[in-house]
Amino acid sequence: MGNLTKTDLYIPGTRVRSIDVLRGIVMVLMAIDHVRVYSGIPAGGQSYGVFFTRWVTNFCAPAFVFLAGSAIFLYSNKINSKSLLARYLITRGILLVVLELTLIRFFWTFNFHYSDFLLAGIIWMLGWCMVIMAALIWLQPKTVGIIGLAIVFLQQIFGLLPDILPKSTLTYAGYFWEFIYPTGLASIPGISILYVLVPWIGVMAAGYGFGIIFLKDSQIRRKLCLIIGLSAIALFLIIGSIIAVNHKSEAPFLFRLLGQKKYPASQLFLLMTLGPLILCIPFVENAKGWLFRMFAVFGKVPLFYYILHILIIHLGALLIDYLREGVLFPNWYGSAPFVEMESAHRWSLTLLYLEFVLVIALLYFVCSWYAKYKQNHPGKRWLKFL
């Protein structure tokens, strides 16, 4: 393999900068969408500004889940113990689920009406995917990757449950299965399922298998990322364009092409988002400048960032509403992120992006402090969970 430097390979005990930077980028984009939630602006629309405000954030969940899979593989390579890794994944996964249903849910809504509304969101989904990964890591990484791709591309099979089970069992089956994949069965009342586990467990497993590429020589890694990324983009453009052309809609062709199904994430949605992500990996590995340093800071403390950014955005929204309306409207956000308000009260895109910039600036200083604290206190074991 020749003479390799520290940046050529993943060295156990070090961080992979490209993962931190890419994760930081999508976390910043994620904040746009969550500010949009509190602004009352709908998720997409016929104007290009509203459509792309939502569309650009579509990269967040796929990148976060895929890179989480790769990070699990690299952590496994670091500690070299499947049992310790499995224990860590189960512990962290359950912690994420609990946080989603308690603290994060409170930060979204600022109320304690848990019996009326709970959210099975992205953190909930990530948690259960990690628990499932605790079983998959005992297989070879390539096998895990293949299983992940099969789940992604054959995901509709999970929707056939109503055709298989006896009708007398469908009601109770839905209470469980609707968390796995939507079938139209009755789910548990009071819980809004935003992210089902399929195909996302497939995305995480595929990311785990992809982790092998991070161990390659930099030139081989670059070549593989270009091949995989460009192939995914080309496949999306070809199939997506054919479907968009034949889809009867008054929306512009570009909207029909890019407006892929996210809930659950379709195959085209994942090709559209993961292709560019993989393509960007070799280009951000050695990217310099203050902007990429900021992204790396966020990427080092993703859970801390996630929890804090919802709190700050919500508080900022209440302040903005008070300054605009003269009163507070906490009831608007009682079931956030499912916010509904009359169009007269919605923010402008300019105001949306103004709060977004202020939120990111504040988060940078807080996350920078926490990242340094975490680095300077390696003996505090609880820090690795936040």
Secondary structure, 3 states (H helix, E strand, C coil): CCCCCCCCCCCCCCCCHHHHHHHHHHHHHHHHHHHHHHHCCCCCCCCHHHHHHHHHHHHHHHHHHHHHHHHHHHHHHHHCCHHHHHHHHHHHHHHHHHHHHHHHHHHHHCCCCCCCCEEECHHHHHHHHHHHHHHHCCCCHHHHHHHHHHHHHCHHHHHHHHHHCCHHHHHHHHHHHCCCCCCCCCCCCCEEECCCCCCHHHHHHHHHHHHHHHHCCHHHHHHHHHHHHHHHHHHHHHHHHHHHHHCCCCCCHHHHHHCCCCCCCCHHHHHHHHHHHHHHHHHHCCCCCHHHHHHHHHHHCHHHHHHHHHHHHHHHHHHHHHHHHCCCCHHHHCCCCCCCCCHHHCCCHHHHHHHHHHHHHHHHHHHHHHHHHHHHCCCCHHHHHC
